[in-house]
Amino acid sequence: MISDPDILAAYHAEMRGIHYRHARNRAAWRPHLQATRQVILEAVAACPERNSVAILGSGPLFDVPLQALMAAFGRVVLVDVAHPWRVRLRAALTPRVSLLDADLTGIGGMLSPGMAVPAPPDLPALRSADLVISLNLMSQLAYVPVSQLERRGQAEAEGDLFAGALVRAHLDWLRRLPGRVCLVTDIRRIVLDADGKTIGEIDPLYGLSLPEGGTEWDWDIAPIGEMAPDYAVRHRVRGYSDLPKG
């Protein structure tokens, strides 16, 4: 778990930011949240064993069909580094839902410039889960650690290498898990001008190639006015109801 209070505070700030952005952009986010839930429901329907399911990056549960997961599985494990208090309260009142506080980068808050990317944590709840869902998480894993490393003096180029290694480690780790894996992640970030014309693109996976297949859709995460008055940001998202093993 996170040992550095500044890093933990940064994760909680990110979680609050998600709440505020969702509140401001409910209509724009709705198709993405529906598409995400649909991929998860497809994974559930095809899962032969249903003792437990683990959701990685469960966050505020905006994109989690929790009632459907509770109906299908004997145990639902919500995994996040900074569970919102509303989710903590809901889990406390729901016997078959449990929370797991975990830093899925494996860093544990001990950051120093030039450090190697550690292995993801070995979590028994994931090894025993019949279904593991990595939920709009993979491309976000590096944001807080890299921001903190740059504050500590690490160069931007080194930060990009570190971020790419974190993304690859997460994918490799998911593909080694024994149960079925559902993966939802953005694969491209597109910057649009006020007329809807593409003026820039960013690779959130730092060159990582994902397996073929899956389902893709757009997420208008930041419409005009959310980040700036003259541009918007759209994510291209891919979801796998059954991530191929590697």
Phi, psi and omega per residue, in radians:
M1 nan 2.938 -3.063
I2 -1.236 2.245 -3.133
S3 -1.819 -0.320 -3.100
D4 -1.644 2.067 -3.096
P5 -1.099 -0.543 3.119
D6 -1.173 -0.691 3.137
I7 -1.214 -0.737 3.100
L8 -1.074 -0.712 3.106
A9 -1.088 -0.631 3.116
A10 -1.135 -0.694 3.099
Y11 -1.133 -0.732 3.117
H12 -1.145 -0.616 3.082
A13 -1.125 -0.707 3.085
E14 -1.073 -0.724 3.134
M15 -1.107 -0.736 3.085
R16 -1.098 -0.661 3.116
G17 -1.066 -0.671 3.099
I18 -1.074 -0.779 3.113
H19 -1.007 -0.853 -3.077
Y20 -1.147 -0.728 -3.141
R21 -1.138 -0.698 3.103
H22 -1.102 -0.743 3.141
A23 -1.072 -0.631 -3.110
R24 -1.393 -0.399 -2.969
N25 -2.285 0.689 -3.076
R26 -0.981 -0.833 -3.079
A27 -1.133 -0.721 -3.124
A28 -1.185 -0.577 -3.111
W29 -1.427 -0.375 -2.975
R30 -0.959 -0.814 3.138
P31 -1.059 -0.665 3.106
H32 -1.124 -0.794 -3.122
L33 -1.111 -0.682 3.107
Q34 -1.156 -0.738 3.130
A35 -1.127 -0.681 3.113
T36 -1.098 -0.827 3.123
R37 -1.053 -0.644 -3.139
Q38 -1.114 -0.748 3.101
V39 -1.084 -0.724 3.116
I40 -1.098 -0.758 -3.141
L41 -1.125 -0.603 3.056
E42 -1.132 -0.690 3.099
A43 -1.126 -0.734 3.126
V44 -1.090 -0.793 -3.076
A45 -1.073 -0.540 -3.098
A46 -1.671 0.053 -3.087
C47 -1.487 2.012 -3.049
P48 -1.244 -0.596 3.112
E49 -1.929 2.443 -3.026
R50 -2.379 0.881 3.071
N51 -1.393 -0.794 -3.124
S52 -2.596 2.632 3.068
V53 -2.308 2.459 3.118
A54 -2.122 2.295 3.126
I55 -1.918 2.003 -3.130
L56 -1.582 2.206 -3.064
G57 1.338 0.716 -3.056
S58 -1.142 -0.591 3.034
G59 0.923 -2.367 -3.103
P60 -1.447 0.050 3.066
L61 1.263 0.303 3.133
F62 -1.041 -0.631 -3.054
D63 -1.858 0.237 -3.086
V64 -1.848 2.098 3.046
P65 -1.388 1.260 -2.948
L66 -1.059 -0.744 -3.119
Q67 -1.071 -0.712 3.124
A68 -1.160 -0.672 3.111
L69 -1.174 -0.693 3.110
M70 -1.137 -0.626 3.127
A71 -1.233 -0.514 -3.039
A72 -1.601 -0.535 -2.999
F73 -2.063 2.616 3.087
G74 -1.229 -0.477 -3.103
R75 -2.513 2.370 3.088
V76 -2.083 2.136 -3.119
V77 -1.953 2.087 3.104
L78 -1.697 2.134 -3.040
V79 -2.026 2.148 3.111
D80 -2.783 2.826 3.107
V81 -1.508 -0.332 -3.072
A82 -2.621 1.362 3.141
H83 -1.136 2.258 3.047
P84 -1.096 2.680 -3.077
W85 -1.116 -0.550 3.120
R86 -1.125 -0.655 3.112
V87 -1.233 -0.692 3.087
R88 -1.040 -0.737 3.132
L89 -1.150 -0.773 -3.131
R90 -1.082 -0.739 3.125
A91 -1.140 -0.661 3.136
A92 -1.102 -0.475 -3.105
L93 -1.688 0.009 -3.070
T94 -2.178 1.816 -2.973
P95 -0.990 -0.631 -3.049
R96 -1.566 0.044 3.075
V97 -1.886 2.210 3.110
S98 -2.195 2.717 3.135
L99 -1.866 2.473 3.029
L100 -2.193 1.979 3.070
D101 -1.426 1.993 -3.066
A102 -2.627 2.415 3.003
D103 -1.609 1.802 -3.008
L104 -1.317 -0.092 3.015
T105 -1.338 -0.375 -3.054
G106 1.434 0.008 -3.074
I107 -1.290 -0.736 3.132
G108 1.273 0.240 3.072
G109 1.545 -0.035 -3.130
M110 -1.621 1.474 -3.040
L111 -1.787 2.432 3.025
S112 -2.664 2.424 -3.135
P113 -0.941 2.412 3.123
G114 1.480 -0.015 -3.108
M115 -1.190 2.684 3.061
A116 -1.441 2.703 3.096
V117 -1.300 2.159 -3.137
P118 -1.347 2.942 3.047
A119 -1.266 2.558 3.040
P120 -1.026 2.738 -3.075
P121 -1.190 2.627 3.060
D122 -1.618 1.825 -3.044
L123 -1.971 1.971 -3.132
P124 -0.945 -0.604 -3.125
A125 -1.105 -0.452 3.115
L126 -1.503 -0.671 3.117
R127 -1.110 -0.520 -3.112
S128 -1.655 -0.096 -3.084
A129 -1.286 2.442 3.065
D130 -1.318 -0.491 3.109
L131 -2.453 2.259 3.043
V132 -2.060 2.266 -3.102
I133 -2.033 2.034 3.026
S134 -1.663 1.965 -2.813
L135 -2.012 1.766 3.127
N136 0.841 0.766 -2.989
L137 -2.071 -0.723 -2.896
M138 -0.972 -0.801 -3.108
S139 -1.304 -0.236 -3.105
Q140 -1.640 -0.192 -3.023
L141 -0.976 -0.634 -2.990
A142 -1.522 -0.206 -2.943
Y143 -1.033 -0.984 -3.104
V144 -1.172 -0.854 3.138
P145 -0.998 -0.778 -3.116
V146 -1.178 -0.690 3.090
S147 -1.046 -0.726 3.137
Q148 -1.215 -0.667 3.105
L149 -1.126 -0.694 3.123
E150 -1.174 -0.588 3.040
R151 -1.127 -0.462 3.136
R152 -1.598 0.102 3.021
G153 1.881 0.037 -3.138
Q154 -1.309 2.453 -3.123
A155 -1.248 2.694 -3.106
E156 -1.049 -0.724 -3.136
A157 -1.081 -0.719 3.098
E158 -1.158 -0.615 3.092
G159 -1.100 -0.682 3.107
D160 -1.130 -0.711 3.099
L161 -1.114 -0.717 3.123
F162 -1.115 -0.771 3.135
A163 -1.086 -0.769 3.123
G164 -1.075 -0.669 3.120
A165 -1.173 -0.651 3.089
L166 -1.099 -0.751 3.136
V167 -1.095 -0.813 -3.137
R168 -1.109 -0.696 -3.140
A169 -1.104 -0.672 -3.136
H170 -1.146 -0.799 -3.138
L171 -1.102 -0.802 3.134
D172 -1.047 -0.714 3.139
W173 -1.108 -0.793 3.119
L174 -1.030 -0.723 -3.059
R175 -1.296 -0.232 3.072
R176 -1.606 -0.215 -3.115
L177 -1.135 2.511 -3.048
P178 -1.256 -0.529 -3.100
G179 -1.465 -3.130 3.058
R180 -1.191 2.540 -3.135
V181 -2.195 2.295 3.008
C182 -1.919 2.227 -3.118
L183 -2.135 2.240 2.993
V184 -2.188 2.162 -3.117
T185 -2.662 2.615 2.985
D186 -1.341 2.506 -3.090
I187 -2.052 -0.207 3.110
R188 -2.751 2.466 3.062
R189 -2.013 2.209 -3.008
I190 -2.060 2.255 3.102
V191 -1.753 2.218 -3.074
L192 -2.063 2.484 3.052
D193 -1.423 -3.092 -3.053
A194 -1.120 -0.332 3.109
D195 -1.639 0.048 3.138
G196 1.491 0.194 3.132
K197 -1.519 2.401 3.130
T198 -1.220 2.188 3.127
I199 -2.082 -0.016 3.106
G200 -3.077 2.696 3.092
E201 -2.420 2.560 3.130
I202 -2.266 2.426 3.078
D203 -1.646 1.832 -3.102
P204 -1.321 -0.132 -3.128
L205 -1.846 0.111 3.009
Y206 0.951 0.790 3.057
G207 1.526 -0.053 -3.137
L208 -1.200 2.320 3.076
S209 -1.670 2.217 3.097
L210 -1.573 2.803 3.083
P211 -1.068 2.732 3.063
E212 -1.183 2.843 3.113
G213 1.682 -2.859 -3.094
G214 1.465 3.135 3.139
T215 -2.112 2.417 -3.115
E216 -2.073 2.616 3.070
W217 -2.731 2.989 3.123
D218 -1.794 2.548 3.072
W219 -2.191 1.938 3.091
D220 -1.421 1.393 -2.998
I221 -1.261 -0.541 -3.114
A222 -2.441 1.502 3.086
P223 -1.104 2.978 3.082
I224 -0.891 2.269 3.133
G225 1.726 -0.338 -3.137
E226 -1.317 -0.850 3.111
M227 -1.807 -0.565 -3.104
A228 -2.792 2.752 -3.123
P229 -1.349 -0.215 -3.034
D230 -2.124 0.127 3.030
Y231 -2.657 2.777 3.120
A232 -2.208 2.832 3.094
V233 -2.174 2.269 3.116
R234 -2.138 2.365 3.046
H235 -1.755 2.395 2.920
R236 -1.636 2.160 -3.004
V237 -2.015 2.495 3.042
R238 -2.171 2.375 3.108
G239 -2.173 2.340 3.075
Y240 -1.982 2.092 3.034
S241 -1.321 -0.329 3.092
D242 -2.554 1.562 -3.116
L243 -1.096 2.196 3.119
P244 -1.054 2.445 3.111
K245 -1.301 2.590 -3.136
G246 -2.051 nan nan
